[in-house]
Amino acid sequence: MERMARITKRELRALQRMVERDFPDDPALQEVHLARKVLALEAEKAGMDYLDYIRSLRGRSRDPR
């Protein structure tokens, strides 16, 4: 399985500022959009399509029992 792409703290802060600017009065919506943007950036860094990247993560979270 390929290695998960990581984003830097600087990239995360930039995404947070963008999301806070887009949704200034809704912290819950900010959280959802930030998570989606983080996944999209990780997918881009891994050279994968967004949905393929999400599918590749699915097997990592399964309980081995």
C-alpha positions, -999 to 999 in steps of 0.1 A, spaced: 0 0 0 13 35 -9 25 58 18 -1 84 29 9 120 18 13 145 45 7 182 45 29 207 63 18 229 92 22 259 70 -2 244 44 -27 235 71 -26 270 85 -32 284 50 -62 261 45 -76 270 80 -74 307 71 -91 301 38 -119 281 54 -124 306 82 -127 334 56 -152 314 35 -174 304 66 -167 330 93 -197 323 115 -200 285 114 -172 265 131 -189 232 123 -190 239 86 -154 251 88 -143 218 103 -161 198 76 -146 219 48 -111 219 63 -111 181 65 -122 179 28 -95 203 17 -68 185 37 -78 152 20 -78 169 -14 -44 183 -9 -30 149 4 -45 132 -27 -29 158 -50 5 152 -33 1 115 -36 -7 119 -73 -41 104 -69 -77 113 -77 -96 125 -46 -120 95 -46 -92 70 -52 -72 85 -23 -103 82 0 -107 45 -11 -70 39 -4 -75 51 32 -105 29 38 -85 -3 44 -62 15 70 -90 22 95 -106 -13 96 -104 -32 128 -83 -63 123 -106 -85 144 
